[in-house]
Amino acid sequence: METIANLIEVMSSEWAIRALVASSMVGLMCGILGCFIVLRNMSLLGDALSHAVLPGVFFAFMLVGYSTIGFFVGSTIAGLITAFAISWIQQNVKTKNDAAIGIIFTAMFSIGVMGISWLNQSEGVHLDLKDFLFGNVLGISNEDIYLTFGIALYTVVCVFLFYRYLFITTFQPTIAETMGISAKTIHYFLMLLLSFVIVASLRTVGVILVVAMLITPAATALLLSERLKRVIVISAIIGVLSAALGLICSIVIETTPGPAMTLCATLFYFLAVLFSPTQGLLFKYNQNRIEKRRILREDILRQVIKKQPEGTSIASLTDRLNIPESRIKSTVNLMTKSNLITRVAEKVVLTDAGINKAEQLVRAHRLWETYQVRKMGLDSNQIHNEADQIEHFLSEELLDEIDRELGFPTKDPHDSPIPSKNN
């Protein structure tokens, strides 16, 4: 309770409120813009621009001194120069795209580091390099707040107004060109927005970690939804939460805010990796379990129909399928409840519904064997094992198409009858 009271007292301070507001705005605009950066495979370019703004900081300081507006203008110009230089090399020089990005951004970053280091050697001048590399949100000023708010508002409004153009050039650039929408113009416009966002994030997370705030919330949102508008909203929320929680955690454990924000964003990502309702590892694990159970039920049906009408024993099914007896028994019990099979004495016998289902599995198996021999040129001795696996995944529509293409055969390559389709 004392820790919570202390935290509330600290967060009530003017400097903490400024830091929280600035961090939240950075998380919001990074989350929104990051969706397009990730979907366009521009993550490396975002990393490049974040490092390449340092020369702008150096030259702005040389011209106008320590000025937030000066840093903004200088950094934006440096970012745009970097974007144009990378594009020029990619289009006019025989150099790989990722290599061109690496060459330009490391050169620009080096110029910035050398320039700021040289300034710090001058008497009476101190421009802390680590504040730009890792951020210093706790020392943010009202002027920084106003600038960040302006950029955040501009970013949100631009994405809202130009959403249609951003959408179509992201997913269908060729169609966009036929509609008279210049994909290259939208690309450079996105670079301008990216430069603005990076500059606004300098004091919060720094040039090194801003790429994490651009990429991680967007990547997390893409695990949670496939609709772009919903992805943008989720990414923005995750960006804000990551920034706010990271700031609070950094105050509680007395560490650097920028890395704490990045780790919070990464934590949200791994939570989505585990618990995403459609793409999470737990979802996939559960789907695999369901799929394996379905395949086992169908394998049991296939084995039992061979012994109709007298049926077969649990021991025989265990031996034929090479599955533990306990698992066979539990599956048989579930199939009994589903009215696919019934128990007669010690035997397992198919019901009418079970016979219909089993015959369709046999039909799929034998049609696929016939297709392999007639259309794929395989020998009849090579086809049985593969057909055992494929039969579980052939849809009715595909089976009907195979049946028509083969001329509605009545027997498979082993001269066994092919059951007709159940109507």
PyMOL commands that set and color helices and strands:
alter all, ss='L'
color gray80, all
select helices_A, chain A and resi 2-11+14-39+43-52+54-64+68-92+97-120+129-134+137-139+142-161+163-171+173-178+183-201+206-224+228-253+257-275+281-305+314-321+325-337+352-376+384-393+396-405
alter helices_A, ss='H'
color red, helices_A
select strands_A, chain A and resi 312-313+341-344+347-350
alter strands_A, ss='S'
color yellow, strands_A
deselect
rebuild
show_as cartoon
